[in-house]
Amino acid sequence: MTRSLPVLALVLLLAACGNKPRQPDWLVNADGAQDRFQRAYLSGRDRVATAEFTRFRSEVASTAQPPLVARAELTRCAVQVASLDFRPCTGFEALRRDASDAERAYADFLAGTIAPEQARELAEPYRGVAGGATGAGAVKAIKDPLSRLIAAGVLLRTNKADPEVLDVAIETASEQGWRRSVMAWLGAQALRAAKAGETETAAKLRRRMQLAAEER
């Protein structure tokens, strides 16, 4: 799974020049835990997700590098936004003072409060949405599935997502089999259909939610 804001990328920026024979153990461990956390969370396996995030953050914290730990916390907040969980990113806020401009911009992007001049600090896939691009085209242009869902979540959070954006998000989550995200986006689309008086469409979407909710 491609990371929306990979810890590895920041490690490479912080590292001194010169080739090294192997990656440090903490980075190898953190990389695996991050991937397992994201997959577990998006699939709705909360116990596994909690354990893997704890392991992920612990490995990163061993570096005593605030920007790395801030990035780990933003990873958690990002998958929450991808699943339409818009709770405050409290783990990051405790580290904001020591975070870089890039981390602060990403946190504000996830919260839907980013200023236009901060957009240049974001990873390239998000700059269009942060700069005011809306609609399904802006979301479809993002290649990575998780990044696409994150951008769609930000649009919904800021009341800029039209029904086609929700359709793209549902299709993306469905293709990946991300149970939590599938149900969240189906629910959002069903609510919108119900408010528009499209009772048959809303009922169909809820039936899909029931399928996704089936235990494995």
C-alpha positions, -999 to +999 in steps of 0.1 A: +000+000+000+014+034-010+017+057+021-001+090+020+026+106+040+054+080+044+077+081+074+105+067+052+104+099+030+111+121+059+138+098+072+156+102+039+153+140+042+166+140+078+194+115+072+230+126+066+245+121+032+262+088+023+252+053+016+244+029+044+246-009+042+211-014+057+181+004+070+180+007+108+158-018+126+134+007+139+126+019+103+120-017+091+098-024+120+079+009+117+073+004+080+057-030+085+036-018+115+024+012+095+013-009+066-005-034+089-022-006+109-036+010+078-049-022+063-065-033+096-081+001+103-095+005+069-109-031+071-125-024+105-103-048+125-099-024+155-080-047+178-053-053+153-052-017+142-048-005+178-019-029+184-001-021+152-004+016+156+010+014+191+039-006+177+043+018+148+044+049+170+067+032+196+093+024+169+092+059+155+093+075+189+126+057+196+143+082+173+133+112+195+125+130+163+093+151+167+086+154+129+087+116+126+063+111+154+041+138+142+040+121+108+030+088+125+001+106+142-010+121+109-010+086+094-037+077+119-057+108+113-055+104+076-070+069+076-098+082+099-106+109+073-106+083+046-133+065+066-152+098+074-142+099+110-136+136+116-125+136+152-098+161+161-062+150+155-052+153+191-021+131+188-006+155+163-016+187+180+005+177+210+035+178+186+025+207+164+050+231+179+080+209+169+065+197+136+077+209+102+057+232+079+049+201+058+033+183+088+014+213+099+001+219+064-010+182+061-028+184+095-046+215+084-055+199+051-070+169+069-089+192+092-103+212+062-087+244+075-056+247+052-047+282+040-040+286+002-004+295+007+001+262+026-008+240-004+027+240-018+038+222+014+016+192+006+024+160-013+016+166-050-016+145-051-033+168-026-023+202-040-052+204-065-079+198-039-061+221-014-060+248-041-097+247-046-102+219-072-135+200-065-155+173-082-149+138-092-122+147-117-100+161-090-103+130-069-100+105-098-067+122-108-051+108-076-036+074-084-031+060-049-064+046-035-058+057+000-048+092-010-079+094-032-101+085-003-084+110+020-089+138-006-125+128-010-129+128+028-115+163+030-140+175+003-169+160+022-157+175+054-156+209+038-190+205+021-174+204-013-181+168-023-209+163-049-226+129-054-200+119-080-172+123-055-190+100-032-194+075-060-157+076-067-149+070-030-174+041-028-158+025-058-123+030-045-130+015-011-150-013-026-122-023-050-098-025-021-122-044+002-118-018+029-149-026+049-149+004+073-144+029+045-170+011+022-196+013+049-188+049+058-191+061+022-222+041+014-238+055+045-229+091+034-243+085-001-275+068+013-281+098+036-277+122+007-301+101-014-327+099+014-326+137+019-331+141-019-362+119-018-344+091-037-358+064-015-351+035-039-315+045-043-311+050-005-325+015+001-301-001-024-272+016-008-282+004+026-285-032+013-249-029+002-240-017+036-256-048+051-235-070+028-203-052+039-213-056+076-214-094+073-189-111+096-161-130+079 
